[in-house]
Every structure is written in C-alpha cells, then in structure tokens.
Amino acid sequence: MHRSLHGNRCGTLSKGMVSLVRAFFSTTTVNPSFPSNPKNPSRKPLLTSVNDLKRRARSERLRRRDPTENPLRPPENGLLVQSLIPIAHQVFDARSRLFRCASFVSETVPIHRCVSCGDVHVGRAPHRIRTCVGGGEHEWGRGGVRDVLPEVESFHLYDRVGRAVSHEERVRVDRVPAVVELCVQAGVDVEEYPTRRRRFPVYSVAGKVIDFERRFPKDGSGGSGIEVFGFWRKRGEAVEEEEVDDVVLGDVQDAAKQGMEAWENMLSGAQKLMQKYKVLTCGYCPEVQVGPKGHRVRLCQAYKHQMRDGQHAWQEATIDDLVPPVYVWHTPDPMEGPLADCLKSYYGRLPAAVELFFQGGAPVGEGYTDVMRGDIIVPSLDEEKWVA
C-alpha cells in the first residue's frame, strides 16, 4: 500500500523518516502572512479610531464657538520645529544617496518587470511563480530603479498653513516627491522649491487662522525673484543629480551597504518627521499630500469616487504611503536557478530596495527576518513531494 501510493522512491523511506523530512521542511515556524502589494478596492485601515475622530471633531466645533485665542505650537503656527531640522537634512541626503547607490548596484544586479501586470523581480533569473493577472506566467522585460523605488508625488506648498490647492490650480502647482516636500516643510531650503519661512507665528481665533505677518518681511529682498510655480521646467531632476554628485562609491558591495544604510536612515527619519508634520493620504488611492490639510483636486478614480465627486477621502498616512515598498520574492541564493511555482510557500518577500542591496552584498537588518523567512530551508524539486 505504501509502495503503491508513492512509487519506488517512496518505498525506500519509512513512515518515521517521512515525518522527519516533513518536520525539517515545515513552513509553520514563522508567520506566513507576510506583506504583499495590495490591489483590492477596500479602504485603507485608519490609524486613529472612528470614535477618536468624532471626539476630535466635537472638540474642534466647541473651540470654534469660543472667540478667544487658541495658542498653536510649531509646526501648526507656521514655525519650524528646531529639533527636527537636522533630521530633515539627514532624510534629504539619505534619499539622494539611496537613488545613487541603487542606480550603481542595478548595473550589476538585474531588475526585471512584467510588461503585463507590473510585477518586479530582482535577480539574475526571473522567477517562474504564476502570479500574473494576464494569464499566470509573467512576461518579463528590463526594469529600472524607478520600479524598485517608486516615488509618490505631492503638491508643493509655498505656505503650508495657507489655503489648500484647489481643482483649478492643479496644473499650476508643482508636483514634487513627497519625501522631498516633507523635508522642505521641515526646514530644508531648496532653491527650486521656494517656501515661506515665518519669523512670527500665526494665531487661531474661533477656528480661523490669523496671520499678522506681512507676505514678505522687510529683509531687503521684498520677495523678488520668488517663483511659486514652475513645474514645466523639470527642475526636480536637476536637483537630484546635483545632490548625488559628491557620493563616493567603491565596489558593488560597498555601494550596497551604503544604500541599505541610506534606506534605513530615510525611513526612520521620515517617521520622526511625520510625528510632527502631518502627511495625509487618500483612503482609496495612493494620492498623498504633505501638509495640515488635503488638497481639493477632484481626480480620485478609486472605489466609489462618484459618490465623492472625485474628491479624495483624506486620512492620516503611514510610512508605507509616503515610501511605498514594492515587495518582491526573496531569492536566498542568487546563483541558483529561478524560483519555482511549486515552492512558493517556502519563499519569503522583501522590499525591492532591500532585495537589491542584499544581492549586492549588504546584510539585511533584523527587522526583515520574519518576512524573508531565513529560518526556512527550501527543499529541492525532488524533495517537495515529501513535504506537508
């Protein structure tokens, strides 16, 4: 009976040995529900509960009825948080170094992108896991750094405590990377993206913001030479190229280590900035707006956008909304063959940037141990039939 079920090769193994093999290759040692790239139309989870949001709204209505002055703290009053200015510069420099290192490592470690579904794979041989929405098997093409590090853009605010961007201004206001906009609002001065730096705070009286400071202080400049809008000049790319010229890279492994460090510094620094400087995201689409209030551009085409007249459903953003991690299949040994579809339950997943630097020779931090499933031994194709 045992020989008839499993053939001649299985007949040479006893039941105890089969149980030992199954326990050795068991996939239940870690949580198998690692992160994935969400594509469903459901709303993003709220960071603040609905009851807390209602409580805040009630207190805000009561505050607006009171005509007395409501003191504001930085950055709500238009001033900078002085302790976060060095962190903003660190995040801005880490972003520039990250793109420079990723571009350098990608010359050695190939990046593949499916032309049908946009799935990304990092490594020498593209995987054969049938997850493509266009028929199961992926049709791979050459990818680039933008596939590994996609950037979410935000409207640039010249005055962060001013009014929100209207629908009519959507083609006149600059669209800049959200991380750059966060750094600019936190204290990084970029000539191409002018912003208003107040010397005196604004005040809130009966829910209305009152600014006693003139538009341009009497510092001799008078505001001359300031161009609030200028998206058509494509100046953002020039800024990125100028900032990364001073990055010194050695071999691929050294560049991968610098890139991994820049990735961690950018994420940790951005999380610290987001604790003080508000970042909002649409609950249904990837749109992000850095600032105290969301814009009023009616371009949302996600779930039930007809009921909102195309307006975004703004809510508090997370670091994954600001820096979207593209999760790819983790290749334990880049020199082996492509990942097989029948063994996908044993493979882990990593953010594409982390996987790129890992294959370049950089060590992976402890925070990715569970999702990369390093404690799982992947069986061979001949051994897979014995595994539960």
C-alpha positions as CSV (number, residue, x, y, z in Angstrom):
1,M,0.0,0.0,0.0
2,H,2.8,2.4,1.0
3,R,4.8,1.5,-2.1
4,S,1.8,1.8,-4.5
5,L,0.9,5.3,-3.3
6,H,4.3,6.9,-3.6
7,G,6.2,4.8,-6.1
8,N,9.5,3.0,-5.8
9,R,11.4,6.0,-4.4
10,C,9.0,6.5,-1.6
11,G,9.1,2.8,-0.8
12,T,12.6,3.1,0.4
13,L,11.6,5.5,3.2
14,S,9.8,4.5,6.4
15,K,6.9,6.5,7.9
16,G,9.2,7.8,10.6
17,M,11.7,9.2,8.0
18,V,8.8,10.8,6.1
19,S,7.6,12.5,9.3
20,L,11.2,13.7,10.0
21,V,11.5,15.2,6.5
22,R,8.2,17.0,6.8
23,A,9.2,18.5,10.2
24,F,12.6,19.6,8.8
25,F,11.0,21.5,5.9
26,S,8.0,22.7,7.9
27,T,6.7,26.2,6.9
28,T,4.9,26.9,10.2
29,T,7.9,28.3,12.1
30,V,7.1,31.9,11.0
31,N,4.0,33.8,10.2
32,P,3.3,33.0,6.5
33,S,1.1,36.1,6.1
34,F,4.0,38.4,5.0
35,P,3.2,41.8,3.4
36,S,2.0,41.9,-0.2
37,N,1.2,44.6,-2.7
38,P,-2.5,45.4,-2.1
39,K,-4.7,45.8,-5.1
40,N,-8.2,45.5,-3.6
41,P,-10.6,48.4,-3.6
42,S,-11.3,48.3,0.1
43,R,-10.4,51.4,2.2
44,K,-7.0,51.6,4.0
45,P,-7.1,51.0,7.7
46,L,-7.4,54.1,9.9
47,L,-4.6,54.9,12.2
48,T,-7.0,56.7,14.6
49,S,-10.2,55.0,15.6
50,V,-13.6,56.4,14.4
51,N,-14.6,57.3,18.0
52,D,-11.4,59.3,18.5
53,L,-12.0,61.2,15.2
54,K,-15.6,62.0,16.3
55,R,-14.3,63.2,19.7
56,R,-11.7,65.5,17.9
57,A,-14.4,66.9,15.6
58,R,-16.7,67.7,18.6
59,S,-13.9,69.4,20.5
60,E,-13.0,71.4,17.3
61,R,-16.6,72.6,16.9
62,L,-16.7,73.8,20.5
63,R,-13.3,75.5,20.1
64,R,-14.6,77.4,17.0
65,R,-17.6,78.7,19.0
66,D,-15.2,80.3,21.6
67,P,-13.9,83.7,20.3
68,T,-10.8,83.6,22.4
69,E,-7.4,83.0,21.0
70,N,-6.3,79.4,20.7
71,P,-2.5,79.1,21.1
72,L,-0.8,76.9,18.5
73,R,2.5,75.1,18.7
74,P,5.1,74.5,16.0
75,P,4.6,73.5,13.2
76,E,0.8,74.3,13.4
77,N,1.6,78.0,13.9
78,G,3.8,78.2,10.8
79,L,7.2,78.0,12.6
80,L,9.7,75.2,12.3
81,V,10.4,72.6,14.9
82,Q,14.1,73.4,15.5
83,S,14.9,69.9,16.8
84,L,13.7,68.3,13.6
85,I,15.7,70.5,11.2
86,P,18.9,68.2,11.3
87,I,16.7,65.1,10.8
88,A,15.1,66.7,7.7
89,H,18.6,67.3,6.2
90,Q,19.5,63.7,7.0
91,V,16.4,62.4,5.3
92,F,17.0,64.6,2.3
93,D,20.7,63.5,2.0
94,A,19.8,59.8,2.6
95,R,17.2,59.9,-0.3
96,S,19.8,61.3,-2.7
97,R,22.4,58.7,-1.6
98,L,19.8,55.9,-1.9
99,F,19.0,56.6,-5.5
100,R,22.7,56.9,-6.4
101,C,23.5,53.6,-4.7
102,A,20.5,51.8,-6.2
103,S,21.5,53.0,-9.7
104,F,25.0,51.8,-9.2
105,V,24.0,48.4,-7.9
106,S,21.4,47.9,-10.6
107,E,24.2,47.9,-13.2
108,T,25.3,44.5,-11.7
109,V,22.1,43.1,-10.2
110,P,19.4,42.9,-13.0
111,I,15.9,44.3,-12.3
112,H,13.0,42.6,-14.2
113,R,9.5,44.0,-14.7
114,C,6.4,42.2,-16.0
115,V,5.0,44.0,-19.0
116,S,1.5,42.7,-18.3
117,C,1.0,43.3,-14.6
118,G,4.0,45.4,-13.5
119,D,5.3,42.8,-11.1
120,V,9.0,43.3,-10.2
121,H,11.8,40.7,-9.7
122,V,15.3,41.4,-8.6
123,G,17.9,38.9,-9.6
124,R,19.8,37.2,-12.4
125,A,17.0,34.8,-13.4
126,P,13.3,35.9,-13.2
127,H,11.1,33.8,-11.1
128,R,8.5,31.4,-12.6
129,I,5.8,31.9,-10.0
130,R,2.4,32.1,-11.7
131,T,1.0,35.2,-10.1
132,C,0.4,37.3,-13.2
133,V,-3.1,38.6,-13.8
134,G,-2.6,38.4,-17.5
135,G,-2.6,34.6,-17.7
136,G,-0.5,33.2,-14.9
137,E,3.0,33.4,-16.3
138,H,4.9,36.6,-16.4
139,E,6.3,38.2,-19.5
140,W,9.5,39.8,-18.2
141,G,11.2,42.9,-19.5
142,R,14.0,45.1,-18.4
143,G,13.3,47.1,-15.3
144,G,14.9,50.1,-13.7
145,V,15.5,51.9,-10.4
146,R,12.1,53.6,-10.6
147,D,10.5,50.1,-10.5
148,V,12.4,49.3,-7.3
149,L,12.0,52.8,-5.7
150,P,8.7,54.3,-6.9
151,E,8.0,57.8,-5.8
152,V,4.7,59.2,-4.6
153,E,4.3,62.9,-5.5
154,S,2.7,65.7,-3.6
155,F,1.7,69.2,-4.4
156,H,4.3,71.7,-3.3
157,L,3.0,74.2,-0.8
158,Y,4.6,77.7,-0.7
159,D,2.7,78.4,2.5
160,R,1.9,75.2,4.5
161,V,-0.6,77.0,6.7
162,G,-2.3,78.7,3.8
163,R,-5.3,77.5,1.9
164,A,-5.4,74.1,0.2
165,V,-4.7,73.6,-3.5
166,S,-7.9,74.0,-5.5
167,H,-9.0,71.9,-8.5
168,E,-8.4,74.9,-10.8
169,E,-4.7,75.1,-9.6
170,R,-3.9,71.5,-10.3
171,V,-1.8,72.3,-13.5
172,R,-0.1,75.3,-12.0
173,V,1.2,74.0,-8.7
174,D,4.4,71.9,-8.7
175,R,4.3,68.2,-8.1
176,V,7.4,67.1,-6.2
177,P,8.3,63.8,-4.5
178,A,6.5,63.5,-1.2
179,V,9.7,62.8,0.8
180,V,11.3,66.0,-0.7
181,E,8.2,68.0,0.2
182,L,8.3,66.7,3.8
183,C,11.9,67.7,4.1
184,V,11.3,71.2,2.7
185,Q,8.4,71.8,5.1
186,A,10.6,70.6,7.9
187,G,13.4,73.0,7.3
188,V,15.4,72.0,4.2
189,D,15.8,75.0,1.8
190,V,15.8,74.0,-1.8
191,E,16.2,76.9,-4.3
192,E,14.0,75.2,-6.9
193,Y,11.1,74.8,-4.4
194,P,10.6,78.1,-2.6
195,T,8.7,78.1,0.6
196,R,7.6,80.7,3.1
197,R,9.7,80.8,6.3
198,R,7.8,82.7,9.0
199,R,9.5,84.7,11.7
200,F,6.3,85.2,13.7
201,P,3.7,82.6,14.4
202,V,0.1,82.6,13.2
203,Y,-2.8,82.7,15.6
204,S,-6.1,80.8,15.7
205,V,-9.2,82.7,16.8
206,A,-12.6,81.0,16.6
207,G,-11.2,78.4,14.2
208,K,-9.8,80.9,11.8
209,V,-6.1,81.3,11.2
210,I,-4.9,85.0,11.5
211,D,-1.5,85.9,10.1
212,F,-0.2,89.3,11.3
213,E,3.0,88.9,9.4
214,R,3.2,90.6,6.0
215,R,3.6,88.5,2.9
216,F,7.3,89.3,2.6
217,P,9.1,90.6,5.7
218,K,11.3,93.7,5.4
219,D,14.6,92.0,4.9
220,G,15.7,93.8,1.8
221,S,14.6,91.2,-0.7
222,G,10.9,92.2,-0.9
223,G,10.2,88.8,-2.3
224,S,11.9,89.5,-5.6
225,G,12.9,86.5,-7.7
226,I,10.4,84.1,-6.0
227,E,8.7,81.8,-8.4
228,V,6.0,79.9,-6.7
229,F,5.1,77.8,-9.7
230,G,7.4,76.3,-12.3
231,F,6.7,72.6,-12.9
232,W,7.3,72.9,-16.6
233,R,11.0,73.4,-16.1
234,K,11.5,69.9,-14.7
235,R,13.8,71.3,-12.1
236,G,13.3,68.4,-9.7
237,E,15.5,66.0,-11.7
238,A,18.3,68.6,-11.8
239,V,18.2,68.9,-8.0
240,E,18.6,65.1,-7.6
241,E,21.6,65.0,-10.0
242,E,23.3,67.9,-8.2
243,E,22.9,66.4,-4.8
244,V,24.3,63.0,-5.6
245,D,27.5,64.0,-7.4
246,D,29.5,64.1,-4.1
247,V,28.6,60.5,-3.2
248,V,31.8,58.3,-3.3
249,L,31.1,54.7,-4.2
250,G,33.6,51.9,-4.3
251,D,32.7,48.4,-5.4
252,V,29.2,46.9,-5.7
253,Q,29.3,45.6,-2.1
254,D,30.3,48.9,-0.7
255,A,27.6,50.7,-2.7
256,A,25.0,48.1,-1.5
257,K,26.0,48.7,2.2
258,Q,25.7,52.4,1.8
259,G,22.3,52.0,0.0
260,M,21.0,49.8,2.8
261,E,22.1,52.3,5.4
262,A,20.5,55.1,3.4
263,W,17.3,53.2,3.1
264,E,17.1,52.6,6.9
265,N,18.0,56.3,7.7
266,M,15.4,57.6,5.3
267,L,12.6,55.5,6.7
268,S,13.5,56.1,10.3
269,G,14.0,59.9,9.8
270,A,10.8,60.2,7.8
271,Q,8.8,58.5,10.6
272,K,10.2,61.0,13.1
273,L,9.2,63.9,10.9
274,M,5.7,62.5,10.3
275,Q,5.1,62.6,14.1
276,K,5.1,66.4,13.9
277,Y,4.4,67.3,10.3
278,K,1.1,66.0,9.0
279,V,1.1,63.7,5.9
280,L,-2.3,62.8,4.5
281,T,-3.3,60.0,2.1
282,C,-6.4,59.1,0.3
283,G,-8.2,56.1,1.8
284,Y,-8.8,54.5,-1.6
285,C,-6.0,55.6,-3.9
286,P,-2.2,56.2,-3.5
287,E,-2.5,60.0,-3.5
288,V,-0.5,61.7,-0.8
289,Q,-0.5,65.3,0.4
290,V,2.1,66.7,2.8
291,G,0.6,69.4,4.9
292,P,-2.0,70.1,7.5
293,K,-4.9,69.7,5.1
294,G,-5.6,67.7,1.9
295,H,-5.9,69.4,-1.5
296,R,-9.3,69.8,-3.2
297,V,-8.3,68.4,-6.6
298,R,-11.0,66.1,-7.9
299,L,-9.0,63.4,-9.6
300,C,-9.7,60.3,-7.4
301,Q,-10.8,57.4,-9.6
302,A,-10.8,54.7,-6.9
303,Y,-13.6,52.9,-5.2
304,K,-16.9,54.9,-5.0
305,H,-15.3,58.0,-6.4
306,Q,-18.7,59.0,-8.0
307,M,-20.2,59.5,-4.5
308,R,-17.4,61.9,-3.6
309,D,-17.4,63.8,-6.9
310,G,-13.9,62.7,-7.5
311,Q,-12.6,64.1,-4.2
312,H,-10.1,62.2,-2.1
313,A,-11.0,60.6,1.2
314,W,-8.2,62.1,3.3
315,Q,-6.9,60.3,6.3
316,E,-3.6,60.0,8.3
317,A,-0.8,58.5,6.3
318,T,1.7,55.9,7.2
319,I,5.3,55.5,6.2
320,D,4.2,52.9,3.6
321,D,2.1,55.6,2.0
322,L,4.9,58.1,1.9
323,V,7.5,55.5,0.7
324,P,5.6,52.6,-0.9
325,P,7.6,49.4,-0.5
326,V,7.4,47.2,-3.6
327,Y,7.5,43.6,-2.2
328,V,9.4,41.1,-4.4
329,W,10.1,37.4,-3.9
330,H,13.3,36.9,-1.9
331,T,16.0,34.8,-3.6
332,P,18.1,33.0,-0.9
333,D,20.9,32.1,-3.3
334,P,21.2,34.4,-6.4
335,M,23.4,32.0,-8.1
336,E,20.8,29.2,-8.2
337,G,18.1,28.7,-10.8
338,P,14.8,30.7,-10.9
339,L,12.2,30.4,-8.2
340,A,9.7,27.6,-8.9
341,D,6.0,28.0,-8.6
342,C,5.5,24.8,-6.6
343,L,7.9,26.0,-3.9
344,K,6.4,29.5,-3.4
345,S,5.1,28.6,0.1
346,Y,8.8,28.4,1.2
347,Y,9.9,31.7,-0.2
348,G,9.9,35.0,1.6
349,R,9.4,38.5,0.4
350,L,11.4,41.7,0.9
351,P,11.0,45.3,-0.2
352,A,12.6,45.6,-3.7
353,A,15.2,48.0,-2.5
354,V,16.3,45.7,0.3
355,E,16.4,42.7,-2.0
356,L,18.5,44.7,-4.5
357,F,21.1,45.7,-1.9
358,F,21.0,42.2,-0.4
359,Q,22.0,40.6,-3.7
360,G,24.6,43.3,-4.0
361,G,26.3,42.0,-0.8
362,A,24.8,44.1,2.0
363,P,23.5,42.4,5.2
364,V,19.7,42.5,5.9
365,G,18.6,44.0,9.1
366,E,16.8,42.1,11.8
367,G,13.5,43.8,11.1
368,Y,13.1,41.8,7.9
369,T,13.9,38.4,9.4
370,D,10.3,37.2,9.5
371,V,9.2,38.3,6.0
372,M,12.4,37.0,4.3
373,R,11.8,33.6,6.1
374,G,15.5,33.0,6.6
375,D,14.9,30.1,9.0
376,I,13.1,28.1,6.3
377,I,15.1,25.6,4.3
378,V,13.8,25.5,0.8
379,P,13.6,21.9,-0.4
380,S,14.6,20.8,-3.9
381,L,12.1,19.9,-6.5
382,D,12.7,16.2,-5.8
383,E,12.1,16.7,-2.1
384,E,9.0,18.8,-2.4
385,K,6.7,15.8,-2.7
386,W,7.6,14.6,0.8
387,V,6.8,18.0,2.5
388,A,3.4,18.7,4.0
